[in-house]
């Protein structure tokens, strides 16, 4: 995956994406809410997310309007080992980094 600092540089705004993913009315997303996105997205139950699963859960289930660039950047940031799958642990690590800000 890409390091968080590289994703933050340039045109990527993590706080904007987090604002789009949080439930309505909540002040700040919790790690449990962030992890719920993973669990909802893991439709095949293999405890890994593909970019397709992430896209489906974001756009259709949670109605999160991410651009193609934002979706790919989010996925690459979470995919630490670059294997094309995001594990539950990788997703939790990304959430911990993003939510501590």
Phi and psi restraints in degrees (value plus and minus 20) as a CYANA .aco file:
   2 UNK   PHI    -114.1   -74.1
   2 UNK   PSI     123.2   163.2
   3 UNK   PHI     -83.3   -43.3
   3 UNK   PSI     130.0   170.0
   4 UNK   PHI     -75.6   -35.6
   4 UNK   PSI     -63.2   -23.2
   5 UNK   PHI     -82.7   -42.7
   5 UNK   PSI     -51.1   -11.1
   6 UNK   PHI     -92.6   -52.6
   6 UNK   PSI     -57.2   -17.2
   7 UNK   PHI     -89.5   -49.5
   7 UNK   PSI     -53.8   -13.8
   8 UNK   PHI     -91.2   -51.2
   8 UNK   PSI     -54.9   -14.9
   9 UNK   PHI     -87.1   -47.1
   9 UNK   PSI     139.3   179.3
  10 UNK   PHI      60.5   100.5
  10 UNK   PSI    -158.5  -118.5
  11 UNK   PHI    -114.0   -74.0
  11 UNK   PSI     -11.8    28.2
  12 UNK   PHI    -114.5   -74.5
  12 UNK   PSI     107.7   147.7
  13 UNK   PHI    -140.3  -100.3
  13 UNK   PSI      77.2   117.2
  14 UNK   PHI     -80.7   -40.7
  14 UNK   PSI     -60.4   -20.4
  15 UNK   PHI     -83.4   -43.4
  15 UNK   PSI     -54.6   -14.6
  16 UNK   PHI     -83.7   -43.7
  16 UNK   PSI     -63.2   -23.2
  17 UNK   PHI     -86.2   -46.2
  17 UNK   PSI     -64.4   -24.4
  18 UNK   PHI     -81.2   -41.2
  18 UNK   PSI     -58.4   -18.4
  19 UNK   PHI     -81.7   -41.7
  19 UNK   PSI     -55.3   -15.3
  20 UNK   PHI     -93.1   -53.1
  20 UNK   PSI     -46.4    -6.4
  21 UNK   PHI    -111.7   -71.7
  21 UNK   PSI     -36.5     3.5
  22 UNK   PHI     -97.7   -57.7
  22 UNK   PSI     128.6   168.6
  23 UNK   PHI     -82.1   -42.1
  23 UNK   PSI     127.8   167.8
  24 UNK   PHI     -79.9   -39.9
  24 UNK   PSI     118.6   158.6
  25 UNK   PHI      67.8   107.8
  25 UNK   PSI     -38.1     1.9
  26 UNK   PHI     -98.0   -58.0
  26 UNK   PSI     122.3   162.3
  27 UNK   PHI     -89.9   -49.9
  27 UNK   PSI     -69.4   -29.4
  28 UNK   PHI    -161.6  -121.6
  28 UNK   PSI     118.2   158.2
  29 UNK   PHI     -87.7   -47.7
  29 UNK   PSI     120.5   160.5
  30 UNK   PHI    -116.5   -76.5
  30 UNK   PSI     145.7   185.7
  31 UNK   PHI     -84.1   -44.1
  31 UNK   PSI     -53.6   -13.6
  32 UNK   PHI     -84.4   -44.4
  32 UNK   PSI     -60.2   -20.2
  33 UNK   PHI     -87.3   -47.3
  33 UNK   PSI     -59.4   -19.4
  34 UNK   PHI     -84.4   -44.4
  34 UNK   PSI     -61.9   -21.9
  35 UNK   PHI     -88.5   -48.5
  35 UNK   PSI     -49.6    -9.6
  36 UNK   PHI     -81.2   -41.2
  36 UNK   PSI     -52.8   -12.8
  37 UNK   PHI     -81.9   -41.9
  37 UNK   PSI     -64.2   -24.2
  38 UNK   PHI     -79.8   -39.8
  38 UNK   PSI     -70.7   -30.7
  39 UNK   PHI     -84.7   -44.7
  39 UNK   PSI     -57.5   -17.5
  40 UNK   PHI     -86.2   -46.2
  40 UNK   PSI     -57.0   -17.0
  41 UNK   PHI     -96.8   -56.8
  41 UNK   PSI     -45.4    -5.4
  42 UNK   PHI     -97.2   -57.2
  42 UNK   PSI      50.1    90.1
  43 UNK   PHI     -87.6   -47.6
  43 UNK   PSI     -48.7    -8.7
  44 UNK   PHI    -110.5   -70.5
  44 UNK   PSI     -22.8    17.2
  45 UNK   PHI      50.8    90.8
  45 UNK   PSI       0.3    40.3
  46 UNK   PHI    -110.4   -70.4
  46 UNK   PSI     -11.7    28.3
  47 UNK   PHI      41.1    81.1
  47 UNK   PSI       4.7    44.7
  48 UNK   PHI    -158.5  -118.5
  48 UNK   PSI     128.9   168.9
  49 UNK   PHI    -129.5   -89.5
  49 UNK   PSI     117.1   157.1
  50 UNK   PHI    -114.4   -74.4
  50 UNK   PSI     145.6   185.6
  51 UNK   PHI     -84.5   -44.5
  51 UNK   PSI     -51.2   -11.2
  52 UNK   PHI     -85.0   -45.0
  52 UNK   PSI     -62.9   -22.9
  53 UNK   PHI     -83.4   -43.4
  53 UNK   PSI     -62.8   -22.8
  54 UNK   PHI     -82.6   -42.6
  54 UNK   PSI     -62.0   -22.0
  55 UNK   PHI     -82.1   -42.1
  55 UNK   PSI     -65.3   -25.3
  56 UNK   PHI     -82.4   -42.4
  56 UNK   PSI     -66.8   -26.8
  57 UNK   PHI     -87.5   -47.5
  57 UNK   PSI     -59.4   -19.4
  58 UNK   PHI     -87.9   -47.9
  58 UNK   PSI     -70.2   -30.2
  59 UNK   PHI    -101.0   -61.0
  59 UNK   PSI     -59.6   -19.6
  60 UNK   PHI    -115.9   -75.9
  60 UNK   PSI     -61.2   -21.2
  61 UNK   PHI    -106.7   -66.7
  61 UNK   PSI     -69.4   -29.4
  62 UNK   PHI    -115.0   -75.0
  62 UNK   PSI     -25.8    14.2
  63 UNK   PHI      33.5    73.5
  63 UNK   PSI      24.4    64.4
  64 UNK   PHI    -112.9   -72.9
  64 UNK   PSI      99.0   139.0
  65 UNK   PHI    -109.9   -69.9
  65 UNK   PSI      67.3   107.3
  66 UNK   PHI    -123.9   -83.9
  66 UNK   PSI     119.9   159.9
  67 UNK   PHI     -89.8   -49.8
  67 UNK   PSI     144.5   184.5
  68 UNK   PHI     -77.4   -37.4
  68 UNK   PSI     -61.1   -21.1
  69 UNK   PHI     -81.6   -41.6
  69 UNK   PSI     -66.2   -26.2
  70 UNK   PHI     -83.9   -43.9
  70 UNK   PSI     -63.2   -23.2
  71 UNK   PHI     -80.7   -40.7
  71 UNK   PSI     -67.9   -27.9
  72 UNK   PHI     -85.1   -45.1
  72 UNK   PSI     -59.5   -19.5
  73 UNK   PHI     -86.8   -46.8
  73 UNK   PSI     -60.8   -20.8
  74 UNK   PHI     -81.8   -41.8
  74 UNK   PSI     -64.9   -24.9
  75 UNK   PHI     -84.2   -44.2
  75 UNK   PSI     -66.2   -26.2
  76 UNK   PHI     -83.9   -43.9
  76 UNK   PSI     -57.5   -17.5
  77 UNK   PHI     -84.7   -44.7
  77 UNK   PSI     -55.4   -15.4
  78 UNK   PHI     -99.8   -59.8
  78 UNK   PSI     -50.8   -10.8
  79 UNK   PHI    -101.3   -61.3
  79 UNK   PSI      57.6    97.6
  80 UNK   PHI     -75.3   -35.3
  80 UNK   PSI     -62.1   -22.1
  81 UNK   PHI    -114.1   -74.1
  81 UNK   PSI     -19.4    20.6
  82 UNK   PHI      48.9    88.9
  82 UNK   PSI       5.0    45.0
  83 UNK   PHI    -109.1   -69.1
  83 UNK   PSI     -16.3    23.7
  84 UNK   PHI      63.4   103.4
  84 UNK   PSI     -13.1    26.9
  85 UNK   PHI    -153.9  -113.9
  85 UNK   PSI     121.8   161.8
  86 UNK   PHI    -128.0   -88.0
  86 UNK   PSI      96.6   136.6
  87 UNK   PHI     -99.1   -59.1
  87 UNK   PSI     145.2   185.2
  88 UNK   PHI     -78.3   -38.3
  88 UNK   PSI     -61.2   -21.2
  89 UNK   PHI     -85.9   -45.9
  89 UNK   PSI     -61.0   -21.0
  90 UNK   PHI     -82.8   -42.8
  90 UNK   PSI     -61.6   -21.6
  91 UNK   PHI     -84.9   -44.9
  91 UNK   PSI     -62.3   -22.3
  92 UNK   PHI     -85.4   -45.4
  92 UNK   PSI     -60.3   -20.3
  93 UNK   PHI     -82.1   -42.1
  93 UNK   PSI     -63.8   -23.8
  94 UNK   PHI     -82.2   -42.2
  94 UNK   PSI     -66.2   -26.2
  95 UNK   PHI     -79.0   -39.0
  95 UNK   PSI     -61.9   -21.9
  96 UNK   PHI     -81.4   -41.4
  96 UNK   PSI     -63.4   -23.4
  97 UNK   PHI     -85.5   -45.5
  97 UNK   PSI     -63.6   -23.6
  98 UNK   PHI     -92.3   -52.3
  98 UNK   PSI     -58.8   -18.8
  99 UNK   PHI    -101.1   -61.1
  99 UNK   PSI     -34.2     5.8
 100 UNK   PHI     -97.0   -57.0
 100 UNK   PSI     -32.9     7.1
